[in-house]
Amino acid sequence: VNASKAPFDNPKVREALQYIIDRESIISLGNGIDKPANTMISEALPAHSDVQIGQFDPEQAKALLAEAGYPGGFETTLWIYAESWKTIAEMMQAIMAQAGITVTIEQYEIGAFFDLLDKGEHMMLLGSQTASPYAIGSLNMYYSSDFFGSSGNFGFYVNEAAAELI
């Protein structure tokens, strides 16, 4: 999600997403060997911490959205750049509707997708990106304001205290 744009600039909305994303269902679409990730750092790395995040709970998501000022949900877009993401996008669209979030899926050619992503014009997106094998590199890439857009921080997330710790 693009944390620089409403409604995703609201931490309660982002927290609600932790409860509406059904990771197990999404993983079931794959090869069956994946498991949900709770952090950006792989458990294969020494810096991994087993942080627990919200489990699928649409009612909790609705409650958090109400606290955030979105009791009826909201409308948003979800970008994809390849047909291979469409099934997951459609599943997320259906799951998010349970919390009142209406998602419109928009598919772009990969070049246009990254051009628009670099400009921060997206609301939500699906794609893949390989993290650095070094924990600090991954954290810096995904959370530093030096790497907005396709170079890593596609969420345009800024948290100066976290950046200082990284």
Secondary structure by P-SEA (a helix, b strand, c coil): ccccccccccaaaaaaaaaacaaaaaaaaccccbbbbccccccccccccccccccccaaaaaaaaaaaccccbbbbbbbbccccaaaaaaaaaaaaaaacbbbbbbbccaaaaaaaaaaccccbbbbbbbccccaaaaaaaacccccccccccccccccaaaaaac
